[in-house]
């Protein structure tokens, strides 16, 4: 074979090899591309699965941290905090940069560089786990710590660590770095029941988080590793050492310079704790309980929601009044009982709007106990004005305060007066002041039970009872002190009633007002009826059944006492319900358990006296000065004062001269100083005596032509308002 031919063959083989090499290279490139694409897709899918898994692990509801609900007065004074975790959320904008930098420096210096998971830190942690042959916690970023605290348990299994990473990746996509850091410092636990930077700052330094110094921020950041172990209260030396470590990390991270480092390390811990008395004040517990129940019943906020929701609730409680009432409830002398455990309840409402300013649920009430301000009891005679006399006076064409009604034992009713005495006839005015049972039952029968119940329903006291015992407060279930105060407010506020309420405003965790109280009034009685009842209840306090105790200003009210069912002569419930020109009050006394071993040894004079004592102390101690007297509203007519008919004495008959009849008879007597009293002069006759004449406000009467007539006369006092006659005088004659 020629040389030329061999050369040609070599070239062909070389070309073939080159072609094969090119094909092989292309194939390798192809498979490499496929492999790279597969890895990329695998990584992308894995990352997507991590994100998806993180979304499944990270419950959005858990991003809403439990916040403390605050209950405060209108003056801004905090009276109670409710919480699962005592926390007040604060935005990162309100936190000084050097405080946030302290947390970043000591917990996660690369926080702003990684995407939730720091592979360098994980590598170091894995190496440490292999060396120590244990699952040591390490390499966790701030995002991972937050994920663990929000979404996961505290076990150290690898599965939990993977979940933590998945949740962290999700959080980094869901939130900004600033949002993550904000959540982190707000969810953190600082020991002694304090959660979040704000509460920790208030607890340890008595200052707002916005006022924390570099040293103070470093101390709090240092506590994150072990809140109890580095407590500046229990372990101040360890806390100082840890704080200085944090300051060093801040300097090495470039957050502070060396001069600042030295200055801050030389400082003391700066702990400043003020005594937190408000949470220990038992006198607010009754009121807080009423407010919480109102939040649940009226605003659908359960106690659990309040403990975690971070609401800000403003209430109408007056702290001074509340404390005065509570202190008086500690006086044993006001609570008559045959054994220990005599209880009581007291509420006070603003008469203009029904705002609850004071509520006492028991003598030593603690939160969660039976709140007796909301417990149904038999109201006794305090029920008469709202169930009988108010509704009756609304029938103005038939009844007025001086309408005469029976006061006598009637077999069909089987009702007796407490004192066993009867006047036969009596005015409504007298019946209220003297609290006659027979009159109230008779009048209820006249106006109708259904009519009475319609008024009670308007006043927030719907009852199922159907009998005439309603007139005397003999109810199957009873009514609460709060309901009684609310019903009497209709008299105090010109005939209108507002629903009793404790809550003025509710703000949510975002400081948005979700409820603001508005006063809605419903007319129950006319202004005239309300004023007439007020005048009669004022007289009840002055001269009637509610004279016990002392209060230097005007007060209207009614007492009530119920008989003990098992102990003769003993009382089961004792009441006083009334109102001043400013406030409506209701007080009950008795035992939680009514049996032969538990009964009151006194009646309504005790709650009457205690109510007056509380009002007196409020008037004297608070400096506010309660209004001295009631002011008659415009458009109503004054109610005349009742007339007490006198017993006429020293009647004398004599002669006088002058006029057409040369000899006249002159009758004189001693009567009343009330010039309104009319005196009727009668001449005795067989059969019916003859009315000779009458005079008004005078104590003498001239009888014409009595010469040589042996005639006998007597004088009878008359009430011009009711036309009721009193007892006649002794008879006298002219000779």
C-alpha positions in Angstrom: 0.0 0.0 0.0 1.3 3.3 -1.0 2.3 5.9 1.5 -0.3 8.2 0.2 -3.0 5.6 0.8 -1.8 5.0 4.4 -1.8 8.7 5.1 -5.4 9.0 3.9 -6.5 6.1 6.1 -4.8 7.6 9.1 -6.6 10.9 8.5 -9.9 9.1 8.3 -9.3 7.3 11.5 -8.2 10.6 13.2 -11.3 12.3 11.9 -13.5 9.4 13.1 -11.9 9.6 16.6 -12.5 13.4 16.7 -16.0 12.9 15.6 -16.6 10.3 18.3 -14.9 12.5 20.9 -17.1 15.4 19.9 -20.2 13.2 20.2 -19.1 11.8 23.5 -18.5 15.4 24.7 -21.9 16.5 23.5 -23.4 13.5 25.3 -21.6 14.3 28.5 -22.6 17.9 28.3 -26.2 16.8 27.7 -26.2 14.5 30.7 -24.4 17.0 32.8 -27.1 19.6 31.9 -29.8 17.0 32.7 -28.1 16.3 36.0 -27.7 19.9 36.8 -31.4 20.6 35.9 -32.5 17.6 37.9 -30.5 18.8 40.9 -31.8 22.3 40.5 -35.4 20.9 40.2 -34.8 18.7 43.2 -33.4 21.6 45.2 -36.2 23.8 44.0 -38.8 21.2 44.9 -37.1 20.6 48.2 -37.1 24.3 48.9 -40.7 24.5 47.9 -41.5 21.6 50.1 -39.6 23.3 52.9 -41.6 26.5 52.4 -44.9 24.5 52.1 -44.1 22.5 55.2 -43.2 25.7 57.0 -46.5 27.2 56.1 -48.2 24.1 57.5 -46.2 24.3 60.7 -46.5 28.0 61.2 -50.0 28.7 62.4 -50.9 32.2 61.5 -53.0 32.5 64.7 -49.8 31.9 66.7 -48.3 35.1 65.3 -50.8 36.9 67.5 -49.0 36.9 70.8 -51.0 36.6 74.0 -51.2 40.1 75.4 -52.3 41.5 78.7 -55.8 43.0 79.0 -55.8 46.1 81.2 -58.8 47.4 83.2 -58.6 51.0 84.1 -60.7 53.8 85.5 -61.7 56.9 83.5 -58.8 58.7 85.3 -56.4 56.2 83.7 -55.6 54.3 86.9 -55.0 50.6 86.2 -57.1 48.5 88.7 -56.5 45.0 87.2 -54.5 43.2 84.6 -55.7 39.9 83.0 -53.3 37.6 81.2 -52.1 34.1 80.4 -48.7 35.8 79.7 -48.1 39.2 81.2 -47.2 41.0 78.0 -47.7 44.4 76.5 -46.8 44.5 72.8 -44.5 47.3 71.6 -43.5 48.1 68.0 -39.8 48.0 67.0 -40.1 51.7 66.1 -40.6 52.4 69.8 -37.5 50.3 70.9 -34.1 52.1 70.9 -31.7 50.8 68.2 -29.1 49.9 70.9 -31.6 47.6 72.6 -32.4 45.7 69.5 -28.7 45.6 68.6 -27.9 44.0 71.9 -30.2 41.1 71.1 -28.8 40.7 67.6 -25.2 40.8 68.9 -25.6 38.1 71.5 -28.2 35.9 69.8 -27.6 36.1 66.1 -24.9 38.4 64.8 -25.6 37.3 61.1 -29.3 37.9 61.5 -29.5 40.4 58.7 -27.4 38.2 56.3 -29.1 34.8 56.4 -32.5 33.8 55.2 -33.7 32.3 58.5 -31.3 29.4 58.6 -27.5 30.1 59.1 -25.6 27.2 57.5 -22.3 28.2 59.1 -23.9 28.0 62.6 -25.6 24.8 61.8 -22.3 23.3 60.6 -20.7 24.2 63.9 -23.6 22.8 65.8 -23.6 19.5 63.9 -19.8 19.2 64.5 -20.4 19.8 68.2 -23.2 17.2 68.3 -20.9 14.6 66.7 -18.1 15.4 69.1 -20.3 15.4 72.2 -22.5 12.6 71.0 -25.5 14.5 72.1 -28.2 16.7 70.6 -26.9 20.0 72.0 -29.1 23.0 71.1 -27.0 25.3 68.9 -26.8 27.1 65.7 -30.3 28.5 66.1 -31.0 31.9 64.5 -33.3 34.5 66.0 -35.9 33.4 63.4 -35.4 29.7 64.4 -35.8 30.6 68.1 -39.0 32.5 67.3 -40.3 29.6 65.3 -39.6 27.2 68.1 -41.3 29.4 70.7 -44.3 30.1 68.6 -45.0 26.9 66.8 -43.1 23.9 68.3 -42.4 22.1 71.5 -39.1 22.2 73.4 -37.9 18.6 72.7 -34.5 18.3 71.1 -35.3 15.7 68.5 -33.9 16.1 65.0 -37.5 16.1 63.6 -38.3 19.2 65.7 -35.1 20.8 64.4 -36.1 20.2 60.8 -39.6 21.6 61.5 -38.0 24.6 63.1 -35.9 25.2 59.9 -39.0 24.8 57.7 -41.0 27.3 59.8 -38.0 29.7 59.8 -37.8 29.7 56.0 -41.5 30.4 55.9 -41.3 33.3 58.4 -38.5 34.9 56.4 -40.6 34.9 53.3 -43.7 36.0 55.3 -42.2 38.8 57.4 -39.5 41.4 57.1 -36.4 41.2 59.3 -37.7 44.1 61.4 -41.0 42.3 61.9 -39.3 39.1 63.0 -37.1 40.9 65.5 -40.1 42.8 66.8 -42.0 39.5 67.4 -38.9 38.0 69.0 -38.4 40.6 71.7 -42.1 40.8 72.4 -42.6 37.0 72.8 -39.4 36.6 74.9 -39.7 35.5 78.6 -37.7 37.4 81.1 -38.6 35.6 84.3 -40.9 36.5 87.2 -43.9 36.2 85.0 -42.8 39.0 82.6 -43.2 38.5 78.9 -41.9 41.0 76.3 -39.5 43.9 76.5 -42.1 46.4 77.7 -43.2 44.5 80.8 -39.6 43.5 81.6 -38.5 47.1 81.4 -41.4 48.2 83.7 -40.7 45.4 86.1 -36.9 45.7 86.5 -36.4 49.4 85.8 -39.8 51.0 86.3 -39.5 52.7 82.9 -40.8 52.5 79.4 -38.8 50.4 77.0 -38.2 53.6 74.9 -36.1 54.9 77.8 -33.8 51.9 78.2 -30.0 52.7 78.3 -27.4 50.6 76.5 -26.5 48.9 79.7 -30.1 48.1 80.6 -30.8 46.8 77.1 -27.7 44.6 77.3 -28.8 43.2 80.7 -32.3 42.2 79.3 -30.7 40.7 76.2 -28.4 38.7 78.4 -31.3 37.2 80.3 -32.6 35.4 77.2 -30.3 32.5 77.7 -31.6 31.7 81.2 -34.1 34.2 82.6 -34.1 32.7 86.1 -30.4 32.0 86.2 -29.4 35.5 85.1 -32.1 37.3 87.2 -30.8 40.6 88.3 -33.0 40.3 91.4 -32.0 36.8 92.6 -28.5 36.6 91.0 -27.1 40.1 90.5 -23.5 39.0 90.1 -24.3 36.5 87.3 -26.6 39.1 85.7 -23.8 41.7 85.7 -21.3 39.2 84.3 -23.7 38.2 81.5 -24.5 41.9 80.7 -20.8 42.6 80.3 -20.5 39.7 77.9 -23.4 41.2 75.8 -21.7 44.6 75.8 -18.5 43.0 74.6 -20.3 41.3 71.7 -21.9 44.6 70.8 -18.5 46.2 70.6 -17.0 43.4 68.5 -20.0 43.6 66.2 -19.4 47.3 65.8 -22.6 48.4 67.4 -20.9 50.4 70.2 -17.3 51.8 70.4 -14.7 50.9 73.0 -15.4 54.1 75.1 -19.1 53.3 75.3 -18.2 49.7 76.2 -16.1 50.8 79.1 -18.7 53.3 80.4 -21.6 50.9 80.3 -19.6 48.0 81.9 -18.7 50.3 84.8 -22.4 51.0 85.6 -24.4 49.2 88.2 -27.4 47.1 87.2 -29.8 50.0 87.8 -32.6 47.9 89.1 -35.5 50.0 90.2 -38.7 48.1 91.2 -41.7 50.0 92.6 -44.1 48.2 94.9 -46.9 46.9 92.7 -49.9 47.4 95.0 -52.7 47.6 92.6 -52.9 43.9 91.9 -53.2 43.2 95.6 -56.1 45.6 96.3 -59.0 43.4 97.2 -61.6 46.1 97.1 -61.6 46.2 93.3 -62.3 42.5 92.8 -66.1 42.7 93.0 -66.1 45.5 90.4 -63.7 43.7 88.1 -65.9 40.6 88.2 -68.9 42.6 87.1 -67.0 44.2 84.3 -65.7 40.9 83.0 -69.2 39.4 83.1 -70.5 42.4 81.2 -67.8 42.0 78.6 -68.8 38.4 78.1 -72.6 38.9 78.1 -72.8 42.2 76.2 -69.6 42.1 74.0 -68.9 38.3 73.4 -65.5 38.5 75.0 -64.9 35.4 77.1 -62.5 35.4 80.0 -60.0 33.3 78.0 -60.1 35.9 75.2 -59.6 38.7 77.7 -56.6 36.9 79.2 -54.9 36.8 75.8 -56.4 39.5 73.7 -54.6 42.6 74.9 -57.7 44.7 75.3 -57.8 48.0 77.1 -61.1 48.3 79.1 -62.1 51.6 80.7 -64.7 51.3 83.5 -66.8 53.7 85.4 -65.5 52.7 88.9 -64.6 55.5 91.3 -61.6 54.1 93.2 -62.2 56.3 96.3 -65.9 55.4 96.6 -65.1 51.7 96.0 -62.5 51.7 98.7 -64.7 53.5 101.2 -67.5 51.0 100.7 -65.2 48.1 101.0 -63.7 49.4 104.3 -67.1 49.9 105.8 -68.1 46.4 104.9 -65.3 45.2 107.2 -67.1 46.6 110.3 -68.8 43.7 112.1 -71.2 46.0 114.0 -73.1 46.7 110.8 -73.9 43.0 110.1 -76.3 41.4 112.6 -76.2 37.6 112.6 -76.5 34.7 115.0 -73.2 33.3 113.8 -70.2 34.1 111.6 -70.6 34.5 107.9 -73.1 37.3 107.7 -72.8 38.7 104.2 -73.7 41.7 102.2 -73.7 43.4 98.8 -73.7 47.0 97.7 -74.0 48.8 94.4 -74.0 52.5 93.5 -75.0 53.9 90.2 -74.8 57.4 88.7 -78.4 58.5 88.7 -78.1 60.3 85.4 -76.9 57.4 83.3 -76.8 54.1 85.2 -73.0 54.0 85.3 -71.8 51.6 88.0 -69.4 53.6 90.2 -69.2 51.1 93.1 -69.9 47.4 93.5 -69.2 45.2 96.5 -70.0 41.5 96.0 -69.2 40.4 99.6 -67.5 41.4 102.8 -64.2 39.6 101.9 -64.8 39.1 98.2 -62.0 37.6 96.2 -62.0 37.3 92.4 -63.9 34.2 91.4 -66.1 34.1 94.5 -69.8 34.4 94.6 -70.6 38.0 93.6 -73.7 38.8 95.7 -74.3 42.0 93.8 -75.6 39.7 91.0 -77.4 37.1 93.2 -81.2 37.0 93.3 -82.8 37.6 96.7 -86.2 38.3 98.1 -86.5 42.2 98.0 -89.2 42.5 100.7 -90.8 45.9 101.0 -88.2 47.6 98.8 -90.3 46.2 95.9 -93.4 48.2 96.8 -92.5 51.4 95.0 -91.6 49.7 91.8 -94.2 47.0 91.7 -97.2 48.8 93.2 -97.1 52.5 93.9 -95.2 53.7 90.8 -97.5 51.8 88.4 -100.6 52.9 90.4 -99.7 56.6 90.3 -99.3 56.3 86.5 -103.2 56.0 86.5 -103.4 59.7 87.3 -107.2 59.9 87.0 -107.6 57.3 89.7 -104.7 57.6 92.1 -102.5 60.3 93.5 -100.2 60.4 96.6 -103.2 61.5 98.8 -105.7 58.9 97.5 -107.2 57.1 100.5 -106.9 53.3 100.4 -107.7 50.6 102.9 -105.4 49.7 105.8 -107.1 46.8 107.4 -106.8 43.0 107.8 -108.7 41.3 105.0 -109.2 37.6 105.2 -109.2 37.2 101.4 -105.6 38.4 101.3 -104.3 36.9 104.6 -101.9 39.8 104.9 -100.9 41.5 108.1 -98.8 44.6 108.9 -95.5 44.0 110.4 -96.4 45.9 113.6 -99.9 44.4 113.8 -101.6 47.8 113.7 -104.2 49.0 111.2 -105.6 52.5 110.5 -108.6 51.3 108.6 -108.0 54.0 105.9 -104.7 55.5 104.9 -103.3 57.7 102.1 -100.8 56.2 99.6 -98.3 58.7 101.0 -98.7 57.2 104.5 -98.7 53.7 103.2 -95.3 54.2 101.6 -93.8 56.0 104.6 -95.1 53.5 107.1 -94.7 50.5 104.7 -98.2 49.0 105.4 -98.5 45.5 103.8 -102.3 45.4 103.6 -102.5 48.6 101.6 -99.8 47.5 99.1 -101.5 44.1 98.4 -105.0 45.7 98.1 -103.7 48.3 95.6 -101.8 45.7 93.5 -105.1 43.7 93.3 -106.8 46.9 92.1 -104.3 47.9 89.3 -103.7 44.3 88.2 -100.7 41.9 88.4 -100.1 42.0 84.7 -100.0 45.8 84.7 -97.4 45.7 87.5 -95.3 43.1 85.7 -95.2 45.2 82.5 -93.5 48.0 84.5 -91.1 45.6 86.1 -90.1 44.3 82.7 -89.3 47.9 81.6 -87.1 48.2 84.6 -85.1 45.1 83.7 -86.8 42.8 86.2 -89.0 40.3 84.2 -90.6 37.9 86.7 -92.8 34.8 86.3 -94.7 35.3 89.5 -98.4 35.7 89.2 -99.7 36.2 92.7 -100.3 39.3 94.9 -97.2 38.4 97.0 -95.4 40.4 94.3 -96.5 43.5 96.2 -94.4 42.5 99.2 -91.4 41.2 97.2 -92.4 37.6 97.8 -90.9 36.4 94.6 -90.1 32.8 93.6 -86.5 33.6 92.4 -86.0 37.1 93.7 -84.0 40.0 92.2 -80.4 41.2 92.5 -79.1 44.3 94.3 -77.9 45.6 90.9 -81.4 45.2 89.4 -83.0 47.0 92.4 -80.6 49.9 92.0 -81.3 50.1 88.3 -85.1 50.1 89.0 -84.9 53.0 91.5 -82.9 55.0 89.0 -86.2 55.5 87.1 -87.4 57.5 90.1 -84.0 59.3 90.6 -83.7 60.4 86.9 -87.0 62.1 86.3 -88.9 58.9 85.4 -86.3 57.5 82.9 -84.1 54.5 83.4 -80.7 53.6 81.8 -79.3 50.1 81.8 -76.7 49.7 84.5 -73.3 49.4 82.9 -69.7 49.1 84.1 -67.8 49.5 80.9 -67.2 52.8 79.3 -64.9 51.8 76.4 -63.0 48.8 74.9 -60.0 49.1 72.7 -58.4 46.1 71.0 -54.7 45.3 70.7 -54.4 47.7 67.9 -55.7 50.6 70.0 -58.9 50.7 67.9 -62.1 51.5 69.8 -64.4 48.5 69.3 -67.0 49.6 71.9 -67.9 53.0 73.3 -70.8 53.3 75.8 -73.8 55.4 75.0 -76.5 56.3 77.4 -79.9 55.1 76.2 -82.8 56.1 78.4 -86.3 54.5 78.5 -89.2 56.3 80.1 -90.8 54.2 82.7 -92.7 56.8 84.7 -93.8 60.4 84.0 -91.6 63.1 85.6 -94.5 63.9 87.9 -94.8 60.4 89.2 -91.1 60.1 89.7 -91.0 63.4 91.7 -94.0 62.3 93.8 -92.3 59.0 94.6 -89.1 60.9 95.5 -90.9 63.2 97.9 -92.6 60.2 99.6 -89.3 58.3 99.9 -87.6 61.4 101.3 -90.2 61.4 104.0 -89.6 57.7 104.6 -86.0 58.4 105.4 -86.9 61.4 107.5 -89.8 60.0 109.6 -90.7 56.6 108.3 -89.1 53.1 108.3 -85.7 54.3 107.0 -84.8 56.7 109.9 -81.9 54.5 111.2 -78.4 56.0 110.9 -77.3 59.5 110.0 -76.7 61.3 106.8 -76.6 65.1 106.8 -78.0 65.6 103.3 -81.2 64.6 101.5 -81.8 61.0 100.8 -84.8 59.1 99.5 -85.2 55.4 100.0 -87.1 52.3 101.2 -86.3 49.5 103.5 -87.2 45.8 103.2 -87.0 42.8 105.5 -88.1 39.3 104.8 -89.0 36.8 107.5 -86.9 33.7 108.1 -88.8 30.6 107.0 -87.4 28.4 109.8 -86.7 30.7 112.8 -89.7 32.6 114.3 -89.0 36.3 114.8 -85.7 36.2 112.8 -85.0 37.8 109.5 -83.7 36.2 106.3 -82.9 39.3 104.1 -82.5 42.9 105.0 -82.4 45.7 102.4 -82.1 49.4 101.9 -82.6 50.8 98.4 -82.4 54.5 97.8 -80.9 57.5 96.1 -79.4 60.9 96.8 -79.4 63.8 94.3 -76.3 62.2 92.7 -76.4 58.4 93.1 -78.6 55.4 93.4 -77.7 52.7 96.0 -78.9 49.2 96.9 -77.7 47.2 99.8 -78.6 43.6 100.9 -77.6 41.7 104.0 -78.1 38.1 104.9 -76.5 34.6 104.7 -75.6 32.7 101.6 -77.2 29.7 103.3 -80.6 30.1 105.0 -81.3 27.4 107.6 -82.0 27.1 111.3 -78.3 27.8 112.0 -78.1 31.0 110.0 -80.4 33.9 110.5 -80.2 37.7 111.0 -80.7 39.1 114.4 -81.6 42.5 113.1 -83.5 44.0 110.2 -83.4 46.7 107.6 -82.1 49.3 110.0 -78.6 47.8 109.5 -78.3 48.3 105.7 -80.0 51.7 106.1 -77.4 52.8 108.7 -74.5 51.4 106.7 -75.6 53.1 103.5 -75.8 56.4 105.2 -72.3 55.8 106.8 -70.8 55.1 103.3 -72.4 58.3 101.8 -71.2 60.3 104.8 -67.7 59.1 104.4 -67.7 59.7 100.6 -69.0 63.2 101.3 -66.4 63.9 104.0 -63.3 62.1 102.6 -63.3 62.5 98.9 -63.6 66.3 98.7 -66.1 66.1 95.9 -69.0 67.1 98.1 -72.3 65.3 97.4 -75.3 67.4 96.4 -77.2 68.5 99.5 -80.8 68.4 98.3 -83.0 67.3 95.5 -84.1 69.9 92.9 -87.6 69.8 91.6 -87.5 69.3 87.8 -89.2 71.9 85.6 -92.7 71.1 84.5 -93.8 69.2 87.6 -96.0 70.3 90.4 -94.8 70.3 94.0 -96.2 67.7 96.2 -97.8 69.2 99.3 -96.4 68.1 102.5 -98.6 65.7 104.4 -100.8 67.2 107.1 -100.7 65.7 110.6 -104.2 66.1 112.1 -103.9 67.3 115.8 -105.7 66.0 118.9 -107.8 69.0 119.8 -107.5 70.0 123.4 -108.8 72.7 125.8 -112.1 73.3 124.0 -113.9 76.2 125.7 -117.4 77.6 125.2 -118.1 81.2 126.2 -120.5 84.1 125.4 -119.7 87.1 123.4 -121.8 90.2 122.6 -122.4 92.3 119.5 -124.1 92.3 116.1 -127.7 91.5 115.3 -127.8 88.7 117.8 -126.9 90.4 121.0 -125.6 87.2 122.6 -123.4 84.8 120.7 -121.4 81.7 121.6 -117.7 81.5 121.1 -115.8 78.2 120.8 -112.0 78.2 121.2 -109.5 75.3 121.2 -105.9 74.4 120.9 -105.1 72.7 117.5 -102.3 72.5 115.0 -99.7 75.0 114.0 -100.3 74.0 110.4 -102.5 76.7 109.0 -103.8 74.4 106.3 -105.9 72.3 108.8 -109.6 72.9 108.6 -111.7 72.7 111.7 -115.4 71.6 111.4 -117.8 72.5 114.2 -120.6 70.0 114.9 -123.7 70.4 117.1 -124.8 67.2 118.7 -128.3 66.1 117.6 -130.3 63.0 118.0 -129.5 60.7 115.1 -127.0 62.7 113.0 -125.0 65.6 114.3 -125.3 68.9 112.5 -122.3 70.5 110.8 -122.6 74.1 111.9 -119.6 75.5 110.0 -115.8 75.3 109.5 -112.8 77.5 109.7 -109.3 77.1 108.1 -106.2 77.6 110.2 -108.1 79.3 113.0 -108.7 78.2 116.6 -112.1 79.8 117.3 -115.6 79.8 115.9 -118.6 82.0 116.6 -122.1 80.4 117.0 -125.0 82.8 116.5 -128.0 82.9 118.8 -127.2 80.6 121.7 -129.0 82.5 124.4 -130.6 80.2 126.9 -130.1 77.2 124.7 -128.5 74.1 126.2 -126.7 73.0 123.1 -123.5 70.8 122.9 -120.8 71.3 120.3 -117.5 69.6 119.4 -114.7 70.3 116.9 -113.1 67.9 114.3 -109.8 68.6 112.4 -109.9 67.9 108.7 -107.1 67.3 106.2 -108.1 69.5 103.2 -105.9 67.4 100.8 -107.6 64.1 101.5 -110.8 65.4 103.2 -110.1 62.9 105.9 -111.4 63.8 109.4 -109.4 63.3 112.6 -110.6 62.6 116.1 -113.2 64.9 117.4 -112.7 67.0 120.5 -114.4 66.8 123.8 -118.0 68.2 123.8 -118.8 71.6 125.4 -122.1 73.3 126.1 -123.4 76.9 126.4 -125.6 77.6 129.5 
